[in-house]
Amino acid sequence: MSTRELPVDREELRRYQISLANRDFCSHLLIPLEKCRRETAFSMSKCHHQLHAYEQCQYDEYQKSVKAALTQK
């Protein structure tokens, strides 16, 4: 089984104050979302593209974990 590396380094996650709970394989998409939120005073209607990309990544990662769990049975 191969190990995967996070797509962004820990220092950048720390710089953008990404919580430990959110540091996963989609955290590289959370950084632009957080930037947008801060630049638009947390107006999510202006950050919907970034939010969608992050949520899609989360869904895709969930699907991968379900598939991996099913193949281990």
Secondary structure, DSSP 8 states (H G I E B T S, - for coil): ------SS-HHHHHHTT--GGG-STTHHHHHHHHHHHHHTTT-GGGSHHHHHHHHHHHHHHHHHHHHHHHHH-
